[in-house]
Amino acid sequence: MMMSLNKCATILAATVLAACGSQSGIAQETPDTEWAGQIAFEGDQVVINVENSGWHSFASVTIGESETYKLIIDTGSGGSVLDSGVAEALGLEVVDQREVLSGGVEPVMLDVVRVPRIQVGDLTALNVEMVTAPLSMMTGGESHGVLGMNLFRDHLLAFNQQDNQVTVSRGSLTRGDPGVYDMSTGDGAFNVSIDVAGQQIPMHVDTGAPGGFTFPLALAESLPLMGGLHEGEPARMVGGQRDTWIAQLDGTVSLAGRAFENPPISFLDPSPRSGNLGNQITSQFLMTVDQRVGLIRFEPLDAQPVTQHRANTGRRRVGIQFGGMAGRDISVIGRVMPGSLAEQAGLQAADVVQSLNGQAMDNYDMAQLGQLFGGHDMLTFVVDRNGVEHTFEIE
């Protein structure tokens, strides 16, 4: 049965949010180091090349002798997670079970396996304990697991998604340096306080979530909004689901000198303890994490104009990132890349796509949308922009 794009995408993001330990995930129950193994590399640093799918950045990880899998290096997760099908195929023995929080209301029990050796480029991790969850099935094969932050607890970790690199080093951050924020880690998550339309709001830093700005629904009455709330697809998670609401902020979010004017935002109900900074936001910074001293640095990256509208494979590059709701409402445009075909056509962030080529967005699954965007057929977008309908075409 074909699942609608909204629903499938919601499961994708929500699974990573839940099973990989974001504000409502595993990390909250397991901030201790028993989840982590030992990592080793030569020299002062090791650079891990990652593949950007447009929704997530994946590292190619070798488990065992030769099998390679796609895992997210996720600031939203304290512990590491492996797809249960992969664990079974590798014959990994279950060594424990743990009750963990998921994105729903009730905790769930997940098996724990011990992976003797993981190779990520020139970095080696030994004896890594990973909880197992059906990530591959729930994400359409996009993710086989997560490398959590406890694995890197003794090292500096820098994310540069513009260059598709994650660097692990033996350096450190200094409090008071430009762009350096205090970071609380007591619940197993990385939380910073940022200015949202004049309010200081604690936000969970989550490279594993593909969305943008997400807030507790309890804040909807105090934040200034343009046009009110719109109901989104439920965020389906391992232990249940949360209702989502979409809106546009009437104000500015400020982070490390970068201003996000009137961005699309989303709300979760029941309300989590903090807001969430998803991959759509973190990818705009060189972001460096030092867990040993509880500091995180955001250095704004200059947006690189899209100058090549077709990849070497011949696939078209449209230049849109969808976002808005925590589970990823595919109808809300979260970001338009500078110089892209989408920008040239006139599409803008916060546009709500009513239809694509005459079909409602619910009629597409992720594979169909990727094929359509990467192909050669004309794309006709009908969007709602502040209550006015507009039509844009991309050849």
MARPAKOL-60557 format. One record per atom (N, C-alpha, C): x, y, z. Coordinates in pm, whole numbers, padded with zeros to 5 digits, always signed. Example, Ala and Ser with C-alpha at 12.3 -4.5 7.8 and 13.67 -1.06 7.14 Angstrom:
+01319-00569+00780
+01230-00450+00780
+01320-00330+00780
+01285-00225+00708
+01367-00106+00714
+01290+00003+00787
end
This chain:
+00085-00119+00000
+00000+00000+00000
+00087+00123+00000
+00061+00216-00090
+00139+00337-00096
+00095+00432+00013
+00192+00479+00090
+00162+00574+00197
+00179+00715+00143
+00096+00806+00188
+00106+00944+00141
+00241+01001+00181
+00290+01100+00104
+00419+01160+00130
+00422+01225+00266
+00315+01297+00302
+00313+01360+00433
+00330+01257+00542
+00255+01148+00531
+00259+01047+00637
+00394+00977+00641
+00446+00941+00524
+00572+00870+00520
+00685+00958+00569
+00684+01085+00527
+00786+01178+00571
+00776+01204+00720
+00652+01209+00770
+00634+01228+00912
+00695+01114+00990
+00672+00992+00943
+00731+00877+01010
+00882+00884+01004
+00936+00924+00889
+01081+00933+00874
+01141+01022+00980
+01093+01146+00986
+01151+01240+01080
+01121+01201+01223
+00998+01161+01247
+00958+01129+01383
+01031+01008+01435
+01061+00912+01348
+01137+00796+01390
+01275+00837+01437
+01338+00924+01359
+01471+00971+01400
+01460+01054+01527
+01357+01137+01537
+01335+01214+01658
+01317+01122+01778
+01238+01016+01757
+01203+00931+01869
+01308+00825+01895
+01332+00741+01795
+01419+00628+01818
+01563+00667+01832
+01602+00785+01784
+01740+00827+01793
+01762+00925+01905
+01657+00960+01977
+01679+01031+02101
+01687+01180+02093
+01590+01245+02030
+01587+01390+02036
+01517+01432+02163
+01459+01553+02163
+01395+01606+02283
+01295+01507+02339
+01238+01424+02256
+01140+01328+02304
+01188+01187+02282
+01320+01165+02286
+01371+01035+02244
+01456+00965+02346
+01532+00872+02295
+01611+00782+02377
+01706+00855+02468
+01770+00959+02416
+01877+01024+02490
+01832+01072+02627
+01707+01105+02642
+01661+01159+02767
+01670+01058+02880
+01655+00933+02847
+01657+00832+02952
+01797+00777+02974
+01892+00806+02884
+02019+00738+02890
+02135+00834+02867
+02156+00930+02956
+02268+01021+02938
+02400+00962+02984
+02399+00843+03043
+02523+00787+03095
+02608+00730+02983
+02732+00696+03017
+02828+00655+02915
+02823+00506+02884
+02735+00432+02946
+02731+00289+02918
+02687+00261+02775
+02627+00360+02711
+02587+00341+02571
+02706+00344+02478
+02814+00409+02518
+02923+00437+02425
+03033+00334+02435
+03107+00318+02324
+03224+00235+02322
+03350+00320+02327
+03455+00274+02263
+03580+00347+02257
+03609+00380+02112
+03651+00505+02085
+03688+00540+01948
+03836+00570+01942
+03894+00547+01823
+04037+00569+01804
+04062+00621+01663
+04161+00711+01652
+04205+00759+01521
+04346+00816+01538
+04418+00824+01428
+04555+00873+01432
+04557+01025+01415
+04659+01089+01476
+04674+01232+01461
+04580+01312+01549
+04570+01443+01518
+04489+01532+01599
+04342+01533+01560
+04311+01488+01438
+04173+01490+01396
+04149+01390+01285
+04023+01358+01265
+03982+01273+01155
+03858+01336+01091
+03856+01341+00959
+03745+01399+00886
+03659+01287+00828
+03531+01292+00859
+03435+01193+00809
+03353+01258+00698
+03358+01202+00580
+03276+01252+00470
+03135+01196+00483
+03037+01283+00466
+02898+01241+00477
+02827+01269+00345
+02719+01198+00324
+02637+01213+00206
+02508+01284+00245
+02480+01394+00178
+02360+01472+00209
+02247+01430+00118
+02142+01374+00178
+02027+01330+00100
+01929+01442+00073
+01955+01560+00133
+01859+01670+00127
+01774+01675+00252
+01760+01560+00320
+01684+01554+00445
+01774+01521+00562
+01879+01440+00537
+01973+01400+00640
+02112+01395+00580
+02212+01393+00669
+02350+01368+00627
+02391+01234+00685
+02435+01143+00596
+02468+01006+00636
+02618+00981+00623
+02672+00905+00716
+02807+00854+00705
+02801+00708+00660
+02893+00669+00575
+02903+00529+00535
+02980+00455+00643
+02916+00361+00706
+02971+00292+00823
+02987+00144+00792
+03106+00092+00817
+03131-00051+00799
+03117-00122+00932
+03027-00220+00936
+03005-00300+01055
+03044-00443+01022
+03129-00499+01102
+03178-00633+01071
+03291-00627+00970
+03293-00725+00880
+03405-00737+00787
+03394-00642+00669
+03276-00634+00608
+03270-00557+00484
+03136-00488+00459
+03032-00517+00535
+02902-00460+00508
+02899-00311+00543
+02849-00228+00450
+02844-00084+00469
+02699-00039+00483
+02675+00048+00581
+02541+00096+00609
+02543+00248+00624
+02424+00309+00614
+02410+00453+00625
+02360+00489+00765
+02443+00559+00841
+02407+00600+00975
+02419+00752+00988
+02329+00811+01064
+02331+00955+01091
+02418+00981+01214
+02505+01081+01206
+02576+01129+01325
+02487+01238+01384
+02425+01207+01497
+02306+01280+01542
+02328+01346+01677
+02329+01481+01679
+02338+01551+01807
+02212+01534+01890
+02106+01485+01829
+01982+01464+01901
+01977+01333+01977
+02083+01256+01972
+02081+01124+02035
+02201+01105+02126
+02174+01071+02250
+02283+01035+02339
+02338+00898+02305
+02248+00802+02284
+02289+00666+02253
+02289+00638+02105
+02352+00528+02068
+02358+00486+01928
+02248+00385+01900
+02200+00384+01776
+02085+00302+01737
+02120+00227+01609
+02078+00102+01601
+02100+00020+01482
+01967-00039+01439
+01946-00041+01309
+01825-00103+01256
+01818-00249+01302
+01702-00291+01350
+01688-00426+01404
+01710-00533+01298
+01672-00504+01171
+01697-00600+01065
+01845-00618+01037
+01921-00509+01044
+02066-00517+01025
+02129-00597+01139
+02086-00570+01261
+02140-00642+01377
+02116-00792+01364
+01996-00828+01317
+01964-00970+01300
+02047-01032+01188
+02061-00959+01077
+02139-01011+00964
+02285-01032+01000
+02337-00946+01089
+02477-00958+01130
+02495-01060+01243
+02386-01113+01292
+02394-01213+01399
+02439-01156+01532
+02407-01028+01557
+02449-00964+01682
+02361-01013+01797
+02424-01051+01903
+02352-01105+02018
+02290-00993+02101
+02166-01015+02143
+02101-00920+02234
+02161-00937+02373
+02216-00827+02427
+02282-00833+02557
+02201-00768+02668
+02096-00697+02631
+02019-00626+02733
+01890-00574+02670
+01802-00526+02753
+01685-00451+02709
+01678-00324+02793
+01630-00216+02730
+01618-00091+02804
+01483-00027+02776
+01426+00030+02881
+01304+00108+02866
+01344+00250+02832
+01298+00299+02720
+01339+00431+02674
+01216+00513+02639
+01235+00645+02644
+01129+00734+02601
+01129+00742+02450
+01011+00740+02392
+00997+00764+02249
+00922+00895+02232
+00881+00922+02110
+00809+01046+02086
+00665+01042+02133
+00617+00925+02167
+00479+00918+02213
+00470+00941+02362
+00360+00899+02420
+00339+00923+02562
+00403+00815+02647
+00401+00692+02599
+00448+00580+02678
+00590+00539+02639
+00675+00499+02736
+00806+00445+02704
+00793+00309+02638
+00899+00267+02567
+00898+00137+02501
+01024+00062+02542
+01018-00071+02531
+01134-00156+02559
+01203-00187+02427
+01333-00165+02421
+01412-00194+02302
+01530-00284+02338
+01562-00376+02246
+01678-00463+02265
+01807-00385+02250
+01910-00431+02317
+02044-00373+02306
+02139-00479+02254
+02219-00443+02153
+02322-00533+02102
+02458-00466+02119
+02563-00547+02124
+02699-00494+02131
+02769-00520+01998
+02815-00414+01934
+02883-00424+01805
+03033-00421+01830
+03105-00528+01799
+03248-00533+01832
+03331-00425+01763
+03298-00393+01637
+03382-00298+01564
+03298-00222+01461
+03314-00090+01460
+03252-00003+01360
+03362+00082+01298
+03366+00088+01166
+03464+00170+01097
+03392+00282+01022
+03432+00407+01052
+03375+00524+00985
+03491+00601+00925
+03522+00576+00799
+03641+00636+00740
+03765+00588+00814
+03843+00683+00865
+03964+00649+00940
+03941+00642+01090
+03816+00648+01132
+03783+00637+01274
+03731+00497+01304
+03780+00442+01413
+03738+00308+01456
+03669+00317+01591
+03555+00253+01604
+03483+00245+01731
+03472+00099+01771
+03505+00069+01894
+03506-00068+01943
+03401-00087+02053
+03339-00205+02051
+03248-00246+02158
+03138-00142+02184
+03065-00112+02078
+02962-00009+02086
+02828-00075+02117
+02765-00035+02226
+02631-00084+02256
+02528+00003+02185
+02436-00063+02114
+02336+00008+02034
+02199-00052+02061
+02100+00034+02082
+01964-00017+02088
+01919-00046+01946
+01823-00133+01930
+01775-00169+01797
+01630-00124+01780
+01600-00077+01660
+01465-00033+01624
+01449-00050+01473
+01328-00068+01423
+01307-00094+01280
+01320+00032+01195
+01438+00095+01198
+01456+00223+01130
+01446+00212+00979
+01506+00107+00923
+01506+00095+00777
+01364+00085+00722
+01282+00004+00786
+01144-00011+00742
+01067+00120+00759
+01089+00188+00870
+01010+00306+00900
+01057+00430+00824
+01179+00424+00766
+01230+00538+00690
+01243+00506+00542
+01179+00399+00497
+01186+00365+00356
+01326+00328+00310
+01407+00273+00401
+01542+00233+00367
+01643+00345+00371
+01601+00465+00414
+01693+00579+00413
+01797+00570+00522
+01763+00516+00638
+01856+00514+00751
+01868+00373+00808
+01993+00334+00838
+02018+00207+00905
+02052+00226+01052
+02061+00351+01096
+02092+00372+01236
+02148+00509+01264
+02198+00523+01387
+02247+00652+01438
+02372+00629+01521
+02470+00716+01501
+02584+00722+01592
+02557+00835+01691
+02536+00798+01818
+02497+00895+01919
+02614+00969+01979
+02582+01073+02055
+02684+01165+02104
+02771+01108+02214
+02723+01011+02291
+02809+00952+02394
+02934+00888+02335
+02925+00847+02208
+03040+00788+02142
+03154+00889+02128
+03118+01018+02119
+03217+01123+02096
+03234+01213+02219
+03203+01160+02336
+03195+01242+02456
+03329+01304+02496
+03441+01244+02455
+03574+01293+02495
+03643+01370+02384
+03570+01404+02279
+03632+01470+02164
+03548+01589+02119
+03614+01675+02042
+03546+01787+01978
+03482+01737+01849
+03359+01777+01825
+03285+01728+01708
+03233+01849+01630
+03275+01862+01503
+03238+01977+01421
+03160+01931+01299
+03045+01996+01276
+02958+01963+01163
+02965+02074+01059
+03005+02040+00938
+03003+02133+00826
+02926+02067+00713
+02795+02089+00712
+02710+02021+00614
+02719+02084+00476
+02775+02205+00470
+02796+02267+00340
+02905+02193+00263
+03009+02149+00336
+03116+02072+00275
+03096+01922+00291
+02982+01884+00352
+02950+01742+00374
+03059+01672+00454
+03096+01733+00566
+03202+01677+00649
+03166+01689+00797
+03207+01588+00873
+03205+01593+01019
+03347+01565+01065
+03400+01652+01150
+03539+01639+01197
+03540+01604+01344
+03614+01500+01380
+03636+01460+01518
+03780+01497+01552
+03800+01573+01660
+03935+01620+01691
+03960+01617+01841
+04084+01650+01877
+04124+01650+02018
+04130+01793+02074
+04068+01888+02004
+04068+02027+02047
+03965+02055+02154
+03942+02184+02180
+03844+02223+02281
+03790+02361+02248
+03675+02396+02307
+03615+02528+02293
+03641+02610+02418
+03631+02743+02402
+03655+02835+02513
+03533+02922+02535
+03484+02925+02656
+03368+03007+02690
+03401+03154+02667
+03308+03226+02606
+03328+03367+02578
+03375+03397+02438
+03421+03296+02364
+03461+03318+02226
+03338+03347+02140
+03356+03416+02026
+03241+03449+01940
+03163+03324+01899
+03031+03334+01908
+02944+03225+01865
+02936+03108+01959
+03003+03117+02075
+03003+03005+02171
+02889+03021+02270
+02806+02918+02283
+02692+02917+02374
+02714+02811+02482
+02664+02840+02602
+02656+02735+02703
+02552+02633+02660
+02583+02509+02685
+02499+02398+02638
+02470+02307+02756
+02343+02288+02787
+02307+02195+02894
+02291+02055+02836
+02337+01957+02909
+02333+01818+02861
+02276+01724+02965
+02210+01778+03068
+02167+01695+03180
+02066+01589+03144
+01983+01611+03040
+01882+01512+03004
+01928+01427+02886
+02060+01430+02855
+02112+01352+02744
+02097+01423+02611
+02041+01545+02610
+02024+01622+02488
+02107+01748+02497
+02136+01809+02382
+02209+01935+02377
+02108+02049+02368
+02103+02134+02468
+02007+02243+02471
+02077+02377+02484
+02034+02474+02402
+02084+02611+02410
+01964+02704+02415
+01986+02823+02467
+01879+02922+02474
+01902+03026+02365
+01797+03049+02281
+01809+03145+02172
+01692+03243+02175
+01709+03355+02104
+01607+03458+02100
+01505+03428+01991
+01379+03413+02031
+01270+03389+01938
+01167+03499+01955
+01166+03594+01863
+01073+03707+01868
+01076+03775+02005
+01197+03793+02058
+01214+03863+02184
+01206+03777+02307
+01177+03648+02292
+01173+03556+02406
+01295+03464+02404
+01353+03438+02519
+01460+03340+02530
+01398+03202+02549
+01419+03114+02452
+01356+02982+02455
+01463+02875+02447
+01460+02776+02538
+01556+02665+02529
+01524+02578+02408
+01628+02547+02331
+01611+02471+02207
+01706+02352+02207
+01654+02239+02167
+01731+02116+02153
+01798+02116+02016
+01930+02097+02013
+02007+02100+01888
+02008+01960+01830
+01950+01943+01711
+01917+01809+01663
+01948+01793+01514
+02071+01751+01483
+02108+01730+01342
+02035+01611+01281
+01974+01527+01363
+01904+01410+01312
+01761+01437+01273
+01710+01558+01303
+01573+01593+01266
+01576+01680+01142
+01502+01645+01037
+01513+01719+00912
+01435+01850+00908
+01362+01884+01013
+01280+02004+01012
+01358+02130+01046
+01286+02237+01079
+01347+02364+01112
+01327+02398+01258
+01245+02501+01285
+01214+02543+01422
+01086+02475+01468
+01094+02401+01577
+00977+02335+01636
+00966+02377+01782
+00844+02404+01827
+00823+02454+01962
+00713+02374+02033
+00713+02377+02168
+00600+02320+02241
+00473+02398+02210
+00362+02328+02196
+00236+02394+02166
+00200+02496+02274
+00249+02474+02395
+00219+02568+02504
+00270+02709+02474
+00364+02723+02380
+00418+02854+02346
+00338+02924+02237
+00241+02856+02178
+00169+02914+02065
+00095+03043+02104
+00052+03053+02228
-00022+03172+02270
+00070+03290+02295
+00197+03266+02327
+00288+03376+02361
+00374+03420+02243
+00387+03339+02139
+00466+03376+02023
+00378+03448+01920
+00428+03554+01858
+00350+03624+01756
+00347+03544+01626
+00228+03520+01572
+00212+03437+01453
+00142+03515+01344
+00171+03476+01220
+00105+03534+01103
+00001+03436+01054
-00126+03470+01065
-00229+03385+01009
-00275+03271+01095
-00225+03258+01217
-00273+03155+01307
-00213+03018+01280
-00269+02917+01347
-00221+02779+01340
-00298+02700+01235
-00226+02607+01170
-00288+02514+01075
-00250+02372+01118
-00348+02285+01122
-00323+02148+01168
-00237+02073+01066
-00135+02003+01116
-00049+01922+01031
-00074+01774+01051
+00001+01692+00977
-00010+01548+00994
+00044+01507+01131
-00016+01409+01197
+00040+01362+01324
+00182+01310+01306
+00266+01338+01404
+00403+01286+01403
+00401+01147+01465
+00415+01046+01381
+00408+00907+01429
+00546+00864+01477
+00551+00816+01601
+00677+00779+01663
+00669+00638+01717
+00782+00589+01765
+00790+00449+01805
+00686+00415+01910
+00669+00502+02010
+00579+00470+02120
+00444+00536+02111
+00413+00602+02002
+00286+00670+01990
+00295+00781+01887
+00218+00886+01905
+00222+00996+01811
+00194+01127+01883
+00231+01235+01817
+00202+01369+01867
+00133+01447+01757
+00039+01531+01798
-00026+01620+01703
+00068+01734+01668
+00061+01780+01545
+00147+01889+01500
+00063+02002+01444
+00116+02122+01459
+00050+02243+01411
+00154+02328+01340
+00115+02389+01230
+00206+02466+01146
+00167+02614+01153
+00267+02700+01150
+00241+02843+01154
+00360+02916+01091
+00346+03048+01080
+00457+03133+01039
+00479+03237+01147
+00602+03246+01195
+00634+03341+01301
+00626+03483+01248
+00565+03570+01325
+00564+03713+01292
+00675+03779+01375
+00798+03756+01332
+00911+03805+01408
+01039+03738+01362
+01142+03753+01442
+01276+03709+01405
+01329+03609+01506
+01394+03505+01456
+01473+03414+01539
+01619+03449+01517
+01692+03475+01626
+01832+03515+01616
+01922+03406+01674
+02025+03370+01598
+02118+03268+01642
+02256+03302+01587
+02349+03331+01678
+02490+03355+01643
+02505+03458+01531
+02428+03567+01541
+02440+03673+01444
+02359+03655+01317
+02293+03542+01302
+02209+03519+01185
+02063+03540+01223
+01992+03618+01142
+01851+03647+01169
+01763+03571+01071
+01667+03498+01125
+01567+03426+01045
+01437+03506+01055
+01403+03577+00948
+01287+03665+00949
+01159+03589+00913
+01060+03596+01001
+00928+03536+00977
+00937+03393+00925
+01012+03306+00992
+01029+03170+00939
+00906+03084+00960
+00888+02979+00876
+00785+02879+00906
+00826+02803+01031
+00731+02775+01118
+00760+02704+01242
+00652+02598+01264
+00676+02512+01360
+00575+02411+01393
+00568+02394+01544
+00459+02334+01588
+00436+02310+01730
+00401+02163+01750
+00441+02109+01865
+00410+01971+01902
+00316+01969+02022
+00221+01875+02020
+00128+01853+02129
+00112+01702+02150
+00136+01645+02270
+00170+01714+02394
+00304+01788+02384
+00318+01894+02461
+00434+01980+02452
+00558+01912+02510
+00668+01912+02433
+00796+01866+02489
+00852+01970+02584
+00965+01939+02646
+01021+02030+02745
+01091+02150+02682
+01131+02138+02555
+01203+02247+02491
+01166+02251+02344
+01214+02355+02274
+01199+02360+02130
+01303+02273+02063
+01303+02275+01930
+01394+02189+01855
+01451+02264+01735
+01584+02258+01720
+01654+02310+01603
+01689+02193+01514
+01618+02178+01404
+01642+02066+01315
+01752+02092+01214
+01776+01992+01131
+01883+01993+01033
+01872+02110+00935
+01750+02154+00908
+01730+02265+00817
+01795+02393+00869
+01807+02405+01002
+01871+02522+01064
+02018+02494+01092
+02049+02381+01152
+02189+02353+01189
+02280+02346+01067
+02225+02310+00951
+02307+02299+00831
+02356+02435+00781
+02301+02543+00835
+02343+02677+00793
+02459+02730+00876
+02515+02645+00962
+02625+02685+01049
+02735+02579+01046
+02859+02624+01067
+02964+02533+01110
+02944+02519+01260
+02902+02402+01302
+02859+02381+01440
+02957+02286+01509
+03013+02334+01621
+03115+02258+01693
+03068+02232+01835
+03078+02106+01878
+03027+02063+02008
+03142+02014+02095
+03149+02065+02218
+03247+02018+02317
+03170+01973+02440
+03145+01842+02449
+03065+01789+02558
+03137+01796+02692
+03271+01796+02689
+03348+01792+02814
+03327+01917+02898
+03307+02032+02833
+03288+02158+02906
+03150+02218+02886
+03063+02148+02814
+02927+02195+02794
+02916+02320+02711
+02988+02324+02597
+02986+02440+02509
+02956+02397+02366
+02893+02489+02291
+02866+02466+02150
+02887+02597+02075
+02950+02589+01957
+02978+02709+01879
+02904+02704+01746
+02839+02816+01712
+02770+02830+01583
+02843+02937+01502
+02894+02900+01386
+02957+02995+01295
+02876+02996+01166
+02808+03107+01136
+02724+03110+01016
+02803+03082+00890
+02748+02998+00805
+02807+02967+00675
+02741+03054+00570
+02822+03109+00481
+02766+03184+00370
+02692+03089+00278
+02570+03126+00242
+02492+03042+00151
+02563+03036+00016
+02587+02916-00033
+02654+02899-00160
+02550+02895-00272
+02555+02990-00367
+02458+02987-00476
+02467+02857-00555
+02352+02807-00596
+02347+02688-00679
+02381+02729-00822
+02495+02681-00872
+02537+02717-01007
+02525+02600-01104
+02510+02480-01047
+02495+02362-01132
+02357+02304-01106
+02268+02315-01205
+02129+02275-01184
+02103+02129-01216
+02207+02061-01261
+02198+01916-01277
+02325+01854-01224
+02309+01748-01144
+02424+01678-01091
+02495+01603-01202
+02611+01547-01167
+02687+01472-01267
+02608+01354-01321
+02511+01309-01245
+02427+01198-01288
+02319+01243-01386
+02306+01373-01407
+02202+01425-01494
+02073+01457-01423
+02068+01432-01291
+01946+01460-01216
+01933+01610-01191
+01811+01661-01208
+01783+01803-01186
+01792+01836-01037
+01844+01955-01007
+01850+02006-00871
+01752+02122-00860
+01643+02101-00789
+01539+02203-00779
+01577+02311-00678
+01636+02272-00565
+01682+02369-00467
+01581+02406-00361
+01499+02309-00321
+01399+02332-00216
+01428+02240-00098
+01417+02296+00024
+01410+02214+00144
+01272+02234+00204
+01201+02123+00223
+01070+02132+00286
+01086+02128+00437
+00995+02189+00506
+01003+02186+00652
+00880+02247+00713
+00890+02280+00840
+00778+02341+00910
+00740+02260+01030
+00681+02145+01012
+00639+02065+01125
+00750+01971+01167
+00742+01926+01291
+00848+01842+01345
+00866+01716+01263
+00755+01656+01220
+00765+01535+01144
+00794+01558+00998
+00797+01683+00955
+00826+01729+00821
+00702+01729+00734
+00634+01842+00733
+00520+01860+00644
+00576+01897+00508
+00564+01807+00413
+00626+01824+00283
+00560+01934+00202
+00447+01986+00247
+00380+02091+00171
+00433+02230+00203
+00506+02246+00313
+00557+02376+00353
+00703+02390+00310
+00733+02492+00230
+00871+02515+00188
+00945+02585+00300
+01047+02521+00351
+01124+02578+00461
+01239+02666+00415
+01299+02630+00300
+01416+02704+00252
+01428+02688+00102
+01465+02797+00035
+01493+02795-00108
+01639+02832-00128
+01716+02748-00196
+01859+02769-00211
+01887+02887-00304
+01983+02972-00266
+02019+03086-00352
+02065+03039-00490
+02015+03104-00594
+02056+03072-00729
+01992+02949-00789
+01906+02882-00712
+01848+02755-00757
+01736+02778-00857
+01695+02670-00920
+01581+02675-01011
+01455+02722-00939
+01440+02679-00813
+01322+02720-00736
+01321+02870-00712
+01438+02927-00677
+01445+03071-00656
+01419+03147-00785
+01478+03098-00894
+01457+03163-01023
+01310+03161-01065
+01239+03055-01027
+01097+03044-01062
+01010+03137-00977
+01060+03176-00859
+00984+03266-00773
+00933+03204-00645
+00963+03077-00619
+00920+03012-00495
+00994+03074-00376
+00927+03076-00260
+00984+03137-00140
+00962+03048-00019
+01048+03066+00082
+01026+02998+00210
+00891+03037+00266
+00825+02944+00330
+00692+02957+00392
+00578+02944+00291
+00608+02931+00160
+00502+02897+00065
+00445+02760+00101
+00314+02746+00094
+00248+02618+00119
+00205+02561-00016
+00261+02447-00054
+00233+02388-00184
+00096+02321-00181
+00004+02372-00260
-00130+02314-00268
-00132+02194-00362
-00056+02204-00472
-00051+02093-00567
+00079+02100-00646
+00120+01986-00697
+00237+01974-00784
+00194+01896-00907
+00206+01959-01022
+00162+01899-01149
+00018+01850-01141
-00065+01930-01075
-00207+01901-01068
-00248+01800-00964
-00152+01747-00888
-00182+01647-00786
-00153+01703-00647
-00242+01674-00551
-00216+01711-00413
-00091+01642-00363
-00019+01706-00272
+00108+01650-00224
+00089+01515-00155
-00030+01492-00098
-00057+01364-00032
-00054+01247-00131
-00064+01277-00261
-00066+01170-00361
+00072+01119-00398
+00176+01182-00345
+00313+01140-00376
+00376+01069-00257
+00454+00965-00286
+00542+00914-00181
+00681+00972-00205
+00775+00944-00114
+00907+01007-00121
+00982+00970-00249
+00973+00844-00288
+01043+00800-00408
+00989+00870-00532
+00858+00885-00541
+00798+00952-00655
+00839+01098-00662
+00841+01165-00548
+00879+01305-00547
+01024+01324-00589
+01113+01237-00537
+01253+01245-00575
+01273+01222-00724
+01199+01127-00780
+01208+01098-00923
+01158+01216-01005
+01049+01277-00960
+00991+01390-01032
+01085+01511-01030
+01140+01541-00913
+01230+01655-00901
+01357+01634-00983
+01407+01512-00986
+01533+01486-01055
+01519+01462-01203
+01395+01460-01253
+01372+01426-01393
+01379+01547-01486
+01312+01533-01600
+01316+01636-01704
+01180+01700-01730
+01072+01646-01674
+00940+01701-01698
+00922+01835-01626
+00843+01923-01683
+00814+02051-01620
+00744+02029-01487
+00779+02110-01388
+00715+02106-01257
+00628+02230-01243
+00500+02209-01212
+00408+02320-01191
+00362+02319-01046
+00402+02422-00972
+00367+02435-00831
+00253+02536-00817
+00148+02497-00747
+00045+02592-00705
+00061+02608-00554
+00089+02730-00511
+00119+02752-00370
+00028+02859-00312
+00009+02849-00181
-00060+02951-00104
+00047+03036-00035
+00045+03167-00064
+00139+03259+00000
+00059+03368+00070
+00051+03355+00202
-00025+03452+00282
-00169+03467+00233
-00231+03354+00199
-00371+03353+00160
-00397+03382+00015
-00290+03405-00063
-00305+03432-00208
-00244+03317-00285
-00316+03266-00385
-00268+03152-00465
-00178+03202-00579
-00063+03133-00594
+00032+03164-00699
+00070+03035-00772
+00106+03048-00898
+00152+02933-00977
+00293+02960-01029
+00383+02861-01012
+00522+02873-01057
+00559+02747-01135
+00643+02766-01235
+00686+02653-01319
+00837+02642-01321
+00886+02520-01318
+01028+02490-01329
+01047+02392-01443
+01133+02427-01538
+01159+02339-01650
+01280+02250-01621
end
